[in-house]
C-alpha cells in the first residue's frame, strides 16, 4: 500500500470515528494504532483532523464532562479521572469540568441522593456518602447537600 493511499485510508477511518461522537486525540491515536498505521501517518492524520474540525480536545472535554454528569450522574472527581485516562491535559480537563453549570451539578447530586435513598429500605448516611464519593462527588459538597 502506498503512503498516499495509507494516508487517505487513515483519514477516512479517523473522520468516520470522530463523526458520530466527540473523541480525544488519544482515542484517535489508539484507534489508528490498532489498525496498524505507522507513527508518522497517525501524527499527520491527527493534525489534519484538527485542521478540519473533526478533533478538538477542549470540545471533547466539555461534551464528555456535561454528558457524564447529566446522563451517568457522575461527579467532577470521577469525570476528571476519566478525562485523564483519555489523555487530556490538566488545562483541557479544567475547561471541561468548568463547563458543568453549578446549579445543574447540584440538582444532579440531589437526584443521586433521592434515587439512592429510594433504593434502601432504611436510609444509611455512611452508605450514601460512600456511594456519592464513588460517583465522584467532592466530600464538602456531599456534606453540605445531605
N, C-alpha and C positions, 0 to 999 in steps of 0.2 A: 504494500500500500504506500503510495507516495505521501510526502509530508503535507502537500496541499489537500489531498483527499482526507488525510487524518484530521487536519485542522477543521475542514468543513464538517466532517462526521462528528468530531468532538463538540463543535459549536452547536450543531443540531441537537445533540444529546443535552448539552448544557442549557440551551434555550427551552427545550421541552421540560426539563427538570425544574427550571425556575418559573415556568409559566403557570403551573396550577397552584403554587403557593410560594410565599417568600422563603428564600434559602439563605443560609450563611455561606460565606466564602469557603469555609472549611467543609461544609456539607457537599458543595460542588466539587471541591478538590478530591474528597473521598470518593464521590460517585465516579469521577473520571479516572481516578487511580484504579478503581475496581474494574473498569473497562480496559485497563492496561495501556492507557495513553502515557507517553513519556512526560517527564517533569517539565520540559520546555514548552510542549504543546499545552499542558494544563495551565502553566503560567500565562501563556498568550491568551488562552480562552477566558481565563478569569478577568484579565484586563478588558478583553473585547465585550464580555457580558456586562461589566461595569459601565463601559462606554455606552452600550446600547440600552442601559437602564434595567437590565434583567436582574442585576445583582447589586445589592446595596445593604451593607451590614447594619447601618443605622435604621433603615426602613424595616429590615428583618427584626431587629431588636425591639422596635416599637410594636410591630404586629404580633410577635411572639409573646411579649410581656402582657399586652392587653388581652390577647386571646387566651392565654393560660390563666390569667386572673378571672376573666369573665366565664369561660367555659369549664375550666377544671377547678376553679375557685382556689388557685394556688396563691400563696403569699409571696412577698418580694424576695425572701431568702431562697426559696426553692427555685424561683424564676432566675435569680442571679446565678445560682449554681448550674442550672441547665444551660443558660446562655454561655457561661464559662466553658462548659463542655462542648459547645458548638463553635468554639474558637474565637469568641468575640473579645475585644479589648475591654478594660475596665471602663473607659470612656463610653464606648458603644453600649455597654451594659447599663451604665448610669442613665444615658439618654432614654433607653427603652423603659427602664424602671420608672423614671420620672414622667413618662407619658401616661402612666396609670393615674387617673384622677382620684384625689384623696377621698372624695365623697363616695365614689363608686367602690373604691377599695374597702372602705368601712362597711358599706352595705353588703358587700360580698362576704366579708368577715362575719357579719351578723347572720347572714344566710347560712354560713357554715355552722355557726353555733346552734342556730334553730334546728337545722337538719340533724346535727349530731345529737342534740338533746331529745329529739323525737325518736331517734333510734334506741336510746337507752330506756330501760324500764324506770330506773331511778337515776336522776342526774348525778354525775360524779365529776366534781370540779377538776380533780387531778387528771382524770382520763380526758376530759375536754381540753385541758391545757396541752397535754401531750399530743393529742390529735391535731390541734391548731399549730403547734410547733412543727410537727411532721409535715403539715401542709405548707409550711414555710412562712408563717406569720411571726412577727417580731414580738418578743415577750412583753415589752412595755405596752404595745398596742393591745395585745391579748388581755392583759390585766386591767387596762383602762376600760375595755369593752364588756368584759363578762361580769 
